Amino acid sequence: MQVALAVLADLAIRSEDGKLSVIGLFDGIRVGNLPAKHSQLSLVLRMTAESSETGREHPIQIRCMDADGESLLTINGEVTPQPPPHPDLPATVDQIINIKGMRFEKYGGYSFSIFIDSDLKKTVQLQVVELDTT
């Protein structure tokens, strides 16, 4: 399995007909004071699978760490890609992970690393910077 899309956003939804809508993409936030609390962010993933990978569970793990390697968050789960509805379409799995009240203790870089089947597939970077009040 591969990660075709991995982004941070304000909001994401998947319609009943399979369309993924993502609103408010970002890779940085500006905060006035530390610790800072972000009310909600969505980590949006679109994963693709080969036909040999469909119909079975694949462990997935998301790890958020700061620039010093300190862990802020670990999420474990499974994804089970299904065969596509048509042979010309790819097998995809969309995952929207809503994180409420994430707390940032310091300015700097943060990373969301996505592991599937224990292999690092993608990393999404986030910068937390001081709000310029001048």
Rosetta blueprint (number, residue, H / E / L):
1 M L
2 Q E
3 V E
4 A E
5 L E
6 A E
7 V E
8 L E
9 A E
10 D E
11 L E
12 A E
13 I E
14 R E
15 S L
16 E L
17 D L
18 G L
19 K L
20 L E
21 S E
22 V E
23 I E
24 G E
25 L E
26 F E
27 D L
28 G E
29 I E
30 R E
31 V E
32 G L
33 N L
34 L L
35 P L
36 A E
37 K E
38 H E
39 S E
40 Q E
41 L E
42 S E
43 L E
44 V E
45 L E
46 R E
47 M E
48 T E
49 A E
50 E L
51 S H
52 S H
53 E H
54 T L
55 G L
56 R L
57 E L
58 H E
59 P E
60 I E
61 Q E
62 I E
63 R E
64 C E
65 M E
66 D E
67 A L
68 D L
69 G L
70 E L
71 S E
72 L E
73 L E
74 T E
75 I E
76 N E
77 G E
78 E E
79 V E
80 T L
81 P L
82 Q L
83 P L
84 P L
85 P L
86 H L
87 P L
88 D L
89 L L
90 P L
91 A E
92 T E
93 V E
94 D E
95 Q E
96 I E
97 I E
98 N E
99 I E
100 K E
101 G E
102 M E
103 R E
104 F E
105 E L
106 K L
107 Y L
108 G E
109 G E
110 Y E
111 S E
112 F E
113 S E
114 I E
115 F E
116 I E
117 D L
118 S L
119 D E
120 L E
121 K E
122 K E
123 T E
124 V E
125 Q E
126 L E
127 Q E
128 V E
129 V E
130 E E
131 L L
132 D L
133 T L
134 T L
